[in-house]
Amino acid sequence: MHFYGALILFLAWSTAYGLRCYSCTYSSELKSCNNIVNCGFLFNWCATMKISGVTTKSCQIKALCVGPMKCCKGDLCNSAVPTGSSLLLLLVSSAFTSLFL
């Protein structure tokens, strides 16, 4: 029973906290982006745009995701590597599936 309470608390906290995206600008392929920002109310997608070798990552409004901009919906989804929160969600869902299905 405690597992359900913790799961509900985790999901409610992450929803109330809002969308988080990586935000940075860099021109080197070797540089990683590790600056995390909480997106504003209207910004409901994360975006990555690469023009002339310059990569920009930020929060974005879905309607403005056009052209060379690649957008995704979900916490820290504009990263090239799996993040801690996505790995945690994968582990929780795997545990839930193997315990109850």
Secondary structure, DSSP 8 states (H G I E B T S, - for coil): -HHHHHHHHHHHHHHHH--EEE-EEE--TT-----EEE--SS--EEEEEEETTEEEEEEE-GGG--TTEEEE-STTTTSSS--HHHHHHHHHHHHHHHHH-
